[in-house]
């Protein structure tokens, strides 16, 4: 049962209101969003996670116990790559699909079409825009990485000024490259509040992810320490336990499932920031109200 009025996207909000309204929006819209992610993203997370996680465990086994015939070592590395590469590819496609459907839902909500939007319709809209979302994400990630390599601070600056790129495309259909310029335009003059918002909402999302992932992280750490201690005591390196490969597959799949399910937290918060900046700098909502009064 909803106790609050439906969220109005086009509204100027301060820092605290952006955070609180994010969770109000998610509370009101979690069913269609989570249903779409479960149908579209989680199968990719499970399949890709199992492939990549199990293969990564094989490489970890080799790192713990690197001895053996060179032919066997080469075969192990080659077989691991055969799992890691398609696994990561599946995860990447699934992730971009989730990014697309979350932002397409925000677009549909903005246009008042979300009430009549089925999961399959949302998936179709997301699929049709995957190229643009991938292009924008790739460019933002590339610029961010280059900035980090240069001196960290340029990377942080670039990520902040480009943080509204995805929602800019969702609402304005700017295209992958055009979304970067639009984001930079909106963040201009509001860098520090935007940086603070990116940090805080990122930390909230990370904490929720770590709460679920912590048992897997602790288990992996304990296994690694025990394996090392056993090798010191016995003088023989027996490697990781036989069950560790399955554990790594499950751990990786769960990690990606959680990341996909919590992604709307970041996306919605940045979308609210986008609408707030549009209202602050361009006053679209006020212009529409005036036009409505004139027509009446």
Buried (B, 14 or more C-beta within 10 A) or exposed (E): EEEEEEBEBBEBBEEEBBBEBBBBBBEBBEEBBBEBBBBBBBEBBBBBBBBBBBBBBBBBBBEBBEEEEEEEEEEBBEEBEEBBEBBBBBBBBBBBBBBBBBBBBBBBBBEEEBEEBEBEBBBEBBBEBBEBBBBBBEBBEEBBEEBBEEEEEBBBBBBBBBBBBBBBBBBBEBBBEBBBBBBBBBBEEBEEBBBEBBEBBBEBBBEBBEEBBEEBEEEBEEBBEEBEEBBEEEEEBEBBEEEBBEBBBBBBBBBBBBBBBBBBBBBBBBBBBBBBBBBEEEBEBEEEEEEEEEEE
